[in-house]
Amino acid sequence: MSKPILLVEDTSSLQLIYASALRRAGHIVETANNGMQAKAKFATLRPDIVVLDLLLPDKFGLDVMRECLALNPTAQFIVVTSDGSINRAIEAMRLGANDYLVKPFLDAKLVECVANANTPTNVEINFDENRQADALTGSSQAILDILKKIGSVGRSMAAVFISGESGTGKVTCAKSIHNNSPRSSGPLIQVNCGTFQAERPDSEIYGQMPNSFQGAIDRLNARILAADEGILVLNEICDLPKILQTKLLEFFQTSELLISGEASPRRINLRAIAISSVNPWDAVTSGTFLEDLFYRLYVIPIEMPPLRDRDTDIVQIATRSLADISKEENRDFKSISTSVLEIFSNYGWPGNVRQLENTLRNMIVLNEGPVITPEMLADQFLRTPVERGAEATSSFDDNAAEMFIGKTLLEVERWLIEETIRKEGGSVPRAARILDVAPSTIYRKRDAWQN
């Protein structure tokens, strides 16, 4: 069972509205009315996600956040404020908040923020001087080249553009650059660019700047300000709406940011790292990514290799991940059998390192140790590559081809998304995990269908 979300809100009517929206989205929710109650429930429940109102009757919300992070540094916080104070948002994000919302906001926005906090791209990975994250473990030439490049670019101030397939460790690479740079003691602020798509107004296509989009601009500005003297990571930069791309380009051209309500711009000193799962030049040619912004960010390119090109690393990553996940899950697994390692080495890993880690976590949680054996593997791993390919082709041909003939690609995509959501009991986050997309992608597509 997934851990509950802790919702901290002292206004009973709002607490009821927020909790109901999250439960409808398939989440388990526990509530707290004040800071003392929030800390007590956090200590007991150890939630992965906390929705925290910063204005509480007994304690300042940022103090509650600090105390909770001391108990669990990996918890994701979504902070809520009623006054839209940019400085308060900056302080929260410097402490590690994942996102912030300004009252009043739509239920769907809260659900989306929680969904994005629950996606793999938002999971914090703790580094120390003696270890790299699992995604960068290995001795293949492909990963050695990446590690060498990280060491070189860490000392630079130039912008870095990290690309590669989903699950290859792009965010891990960005964090490693931060830790190997002179800015390692400064903030590392991540912007999940896809989360801004839900706020995209129809009038954007006409080049207008509607008031309804000011909230998105303020959110982006808050992250830029929070990254001062540190590094700003622009995750899935090609998903950022064009209006915000323009604002971002203006900032990179001047290093100055004009904040709403302030008379003069602030001078910001930061380094940018952009990340994309799609080819950025393809996004430029299709018109979704500004060419000038591309050239501003595409200074030092890093292409993360897929796991299938790192076959000699698979055993090392699996062994390393086994130790880490066993500790996290409080299980007693010590090793992986030779036969399982052979199966892993011959598998294609379309989901890359993330899929390998999730596969191990599944086996560790559902079985008893101390050794991972073939009996614990899902059926897909026990078939030969030829059998896997043949079954996939046969299944699609027999069950799906006829019903999709004559349909457009958009119609097929909509059917697949809606059917997956239905089978997951209406939960968009669970459907997103199955489809290997960000929940914000599904919310954005559903909004487009309704309009």
N, C-alpha and C positions, 0 to 999 in steps of 0.2 A: 504494500500500500504506500502511495506517495505521501510525503510529509505535508501537514496542513500549512496553509498560508496564515501568517499572523497579521490581523488587521487591527491597527491601533487608531481609534477615532473616538473622541469624547462626545460628539453630537450624535445622539441615539438614532435620529431619523436618517442621517447620512450613513451611519454604521450599517443600518439595516439595508439601505439601498446598495451600498458597495458590496456587502456580504452576499446579497441575493444575486447580484450580477456575476460575481465570481463563482458562486455555486452553480448557476445556470451554465457556466462555461466548463463545468466539470471539476472544479477545484474543491478541496476540503478547506474550510475556513474556521479559524479560531479567532475570537475577538477580545480586545482589551479596551477599557475605558479611560485609562490614565497611564502615566509613565511607570509607576510602581508595579501595577498589574502587568504591564507589557514586559518588564524585565523578568518578573517571576514566571510568566508563561513562556518567554523565550528560553529561559534556563531549563524548563521542563520539556518543552516540545522540540527545541533545537530546529526551528523551521529553516528552510532554505531561502524563503522569500518573506519579507516583511513590508507591509504597506503602512507607513508611519506618518501621522499628522504631526507637523512640527510645533503646533500650538496646542499644548496639553495643559490641563488645569493645575497639575502638581509639579511638572518638570518640563524643562526645555527639551524639545524633541531631539536636538542634536546631541544632548547629553545622554539621552536614552540610547541613541544610535551608537555612541562611543562605548557605552557599557555593554551593549549586546555584541558588538564586534569584538570586544575583548574576550567574550565567551566563545564566539564562533566567527573568525575573521573572514570566512568564505560566504557568509550570508549575504543575500542580495536585498538591498533596500530601495524601495520606491517611496520618496518623501512627498508629502502633500502640504501645500501652503495656501493660505487664503489671500495673501497680499502680493504675490508674484515678485517678491524681493529677489533681485538677481544675485545680491551678495549672499543671501541665505542659501540659495541654490548652489552657488559656487562652493561655499563651505561644506555643504552636504556631499557634493561630488568629490571634493578633495578628501573627505573622510572615506569615500568609497561607494556612495549612492549610485545605483544603476540608472535611475531616472527620477524626474520630479514632475508633479502635476499641480496646476494652479486651479483652485476652486473658482467658479463651478466648471466641471468637466463632464463629458459624456461617459456613461457606463462603459461603452465600447472602448474608450480610450484607456480606462483602467485595466480592462481585460487584456487589451493589446500590450500594455506595459508589462503586465505580469507574464504574459506569454513570451515576450521577448527576453525577460529576465530568466525564463526557464529554458531558453535555447542554448545549445552547446557553445555558441560564439560568445556567450556572456559568462561562462564559467571561469572563475579566476584560477590561475595556476601559480602556485607559490614556488619561486625560485630561491636557491641559495648559491653560494659561491662554488659548492662542490657538486652540484648536479644540474643537469639540463632537464627540461620537461620530456616526457616519454616520446612525444612526436619528433624530437630532435635527437633521439638515441639512435646509435648505429655506427657502422664502419664502412658503409657503401660509399663509393666515390661521389654519388649524388648528394648524400647528406653531408659528407666531408666538405664538399664545395660550398654548401649552404653555410656551414659553421664557419668556414674561413671568411666568407663574405660578411657574415654577421660581425665577426671580429674587426673587419676592416671598416665597415660602414658605421659601426658604433661610435667611432671617434670623429665622424663627420657631422656637419650640420645640414647636409643636403637632404632633400626629401627622398623618401623610399617608397616604391610601389611594389607591394607583395601580391602576386597572383598565383592561382593554382586551383585545383579541384576542391570541392567541399570535403572537409575532413583531413586535409593534408597538414594542418598545423600552422596556418597563416597567422592567427592571433598569437600563438605561442612564439613564432618567429619575431613578431613585433615586440613582444614583451622581453625577449632575449636581447634584442637590439637596445631596448631601454636599459636593461640591466648591465649591458656592456658599454654604456655611453657615459660621458661626463655628467649627463643629466639624470643618472640613476637615482640620485637622492631627491629629485624633483617629481612632480605628479605625472602619472601616466593615465590619461583620460581617453576613454573609448566612446566614440559616437557610432551608434548603430543606425546607419543612414536609412535602412529600410523602414524604420519605425516612423519616419516623417511622411511616408507615402500616404498614410491614412488621412493626413491633414491636408492633402493636396486639393486646392480649390479648382473648380471647373474653369474659372477665369484665368488660371495660370497660363493656359494655352494662348491667351491674347496678350500676355505680357503685363497684366495688371497686378497690383499688389493689394489684395483685399485685406480689410482689417482682420478677418477671420484667420489669416495666415501669420499674424504678428506673434501668436503664441509659439509657433514653430521657430520663427526667427529668434525669439527670446531664448528658447531651449538650446538652439545651436550656439548663440552668443555665450550662454552660460558655460557651455563646455569649452569653448575657446578661451574664455577668461580663466576657467579652472586649470587649464593646461599651461598657463603662464609659467615660464622658467622650466617647463617640462616637455613632454611629448604628447601630441594629439594623434590618436589612431582613428582614422576614418574607415570604419568597417563597411564593406559593400558600398563603396563610394559611388558606383554607377547607378545605385538605386536612389540616390538623393534627388529630390525634385529640382527642376531647372532653376527655379527662383532662388533656392538655397545654394545651388552651385554657383550662381552669379554672385551672391553675397560672400560666399567662401573665396571666390576668385578675387573680389575686391579687397578682402582682408589680406590675402597672400601678396597682393600687389603693394600694399602700404604698411602691413603689420600693425594697422590701427583699427580699432573697433569702436563704433559709435553706439552707445547703449541708449535704449529708450528712456527719455526723461533726463538725460545728461547733456550738458551744453557742449562739451568738448570730447573728442575721441580718446580712448585709452591706448597706450602703446603696449603691445603684447610681444613677448619673446618666447617663441615655441618652435619645436621641430615637428614636421608632419610625416606621418606614415599612412599611406593609403593601402587598402586591401580590397581585392575583388575576386570573386569566383568566376567571373566572365572575362573574356578578352576585352581589355579596356579600349583598344583601338576599334574593335567591332562596335562597341557602344558609341564611340565617336562617329563612326560612319553611319550608324543608324539614327543619329541625332539625339540620343538620350544622354550623352555625356559631352560637356563642353570641351571643345578642342583646346582652348587656351588653358583650361584647368588641367587637362591631361598633361600638357607640356610643363605646367608648374609642378606637378606631382611626380611625373614619370622621369625622375632624374637618375635614381639608382634602382633599376628593376631587379627583383628577386622572384624567380619562378619556383614555387615549392613542388618538388617531384611527387607524383602519385606513389602509393605504397607498392604497386606492381613493378615499379622501376627501382625498388629498393629491396629486392628479394632477400639479400643477405642480412638485412636489418630486422626482418620479421621476427626471428627467434629472440633477438635481443630486446625488441620492443615488448613482445609478449611476456618475456621473463620479468622485465622491469615493471610492466603494468600489473602483473600478477601480485608482486610484492606490495605495490602502492594500493591497489584496489582491495586486497585482503585486509590491509591495515585499516582502510577507510570503512569497510563493511564489518570489521571486527570478526573476521573468519580466519580459519587455520589452514590456509592453503600454502604449501611450501614449494611445489614444483609442477611442471607440465610434462606429461608423458611424451616419450620420443615419437610415438605414433601421432599424437595430436599436433606436435610441432611440425611433423612432416605434412600433415593435412593443411595446416596453416600456411606452410611455405608454398604449397601448390595451389592455393586458393587465389582468386583474382582481386579480392578486396575492393569492390567498386566504391565503398564508402570510406576507404583509406584507413588512416590510423584511428579515427573516431569509431569506425565499425569494428575494428579489432578490439579496441578497449571496451566497447559496449558488449561484444560477444563474450569477452572474459568476465565482465561484471555479471552478465546474465548467468553464466555457469557458476560463478562463485556464490551468488545469492541463492540460487536454487538447489545447490548440492552441498554435500559435506566433504571436507578435505581428507587427507592433505595433498592429494594429487589430482590434477585435471586429467580425466581419461576420455576416450572416444565416446563412451556411453553418455557423457554429459553434453555432447555436441548436438546441435540442431541437425535435422535430416539433410539440409542443404550442403553441409560440409562433408557428409559421409558418401555422397555420390561423386563420381569422377567428373572432371571438367566437361567431358563430352556428354555425360548423362545430364548434368545441370543445364547445359545449353540446349540439349534436345528436349528436355522436359519443358523448359521455358518457352521454346518455340511452339511445341505441340499444344501446351496449355493456351497460349495466346491464339493460335490458329483455330482450335476447336471451340473455344468459349467466347472469344471476343471479336474476331475479325468480321463476322457477318453483321453483327449489330452496329459496328462502327463504319461499315462501308456506306458511302454517301454522306457521311457527317463531316463537318469542318473540324479542323484541329482544335479550335476554340470550344466547339461543342463536346468533343471527346474529353478535353481537359476539364471542363465544367462537370461532366458526368463523373469523372474519376474523383475529383475533389469532393463533390457532394456525397457520393456513395461512401467514400472513406470516412467522412464526418458522421454520416448516418450509422455506419458500423461501429464507430467509436462512441456511440451514445450522444452525439451532438458536440463532442469536445474537439474544438479546433486545435488546441495544443497537441493532443494525442494524434490527431490526423496529420498534423504537420510533421511530427516525428516519423510517422510511417512513410510519408511522401518525401521526407528528407528536404523540406523547405522550411523557411522561417514562418512562424504563425502570421507575421505581418503580411507576408505574401498572400496567404489565403484570405485574410481580412480585406486586403486591397482588392483582390479579384471579386470577392462577394459584393463589395460596395459597387464595383463597376457593373456587375450583373444587375443589381437592384436599380441602378440609375439608367 
